[in-house]
Amino acid sequence: DIFAMGGKPEWCLLSVTLPRDTQESFFDDFLEGLSDGMNRYGLELVGGDITGSSSSFTTSLTIAGLSGERVIRRSGASAGDRVYLSGTIGEASCGFELLKKIGCTVGLERGEQISIAIGWDCVEPLLRRFLLPEACDLSEYLKEITSMIDISYGLFLDLTRLCKERSVGVRLYEEKLPVTEELREGSAFLGVEPYTFITSGGEDTSNSSPLEDRSPGSSR
């Protein structure tokens, strides 16, 4: 969300609720993963809270940041703007469906692999987009971008939200929507059209895949 408004994440607050039987090794792994993510985006942990629980482990991370030269809003689009994607979409939701079909956890961060009919080389990138997503920083394009939104609920729904802000419409060309080979194979394995994941799948918010206008790069 911060990147999608042209900002830069700076600080975070962590709240954790721990059951009494929490294993120290589990909490160490959790903190290691948190630290990796914070280092990746230059975040500083400035506070939070730790409480006990009789049963469940819960956590909440609040991230705050600063805007750049200007705040990019959803309401800046105009008739005649071109719409771009910062990267491929649909892979995260496909990875989620594959994970449900697999029916077990997969520790990608530990290098864990599983045997699956369509092959690990195809499945791993899709699972990674869902389990270990990376946000997209578009700060180098901020001067050209007129409006932006992260794709949390699928291209159709979020693009509609962007258009409604300025009462404009949009024309999409199917052949120009990027489709990776992994998404094609994963979709076929699940019996779903790849464009279903691209247009309606969602889950791409963790990759912060915004729609940008008049950008010189990315996938048009």
Secondary structure, DSSP 8 states (H G I E B T S, - for coil): --GGGTEEEEEEEEEEEEETT--HHHHHHHHHHHHHHHHHHT-EEEEEEEEEESS--EEEEEEEEEE-SS---GGG--TT--EEESS--SHHHHHHHHHHHHTS---GGGT-----TT-HHHHHHHHHHHHS------GGGTTT-----B-SS-HHHHHHHHHHHHT------GGGS---HHHHHHHHHHT--HHHHHHHT--GGGGT-BEEES-SSSB-
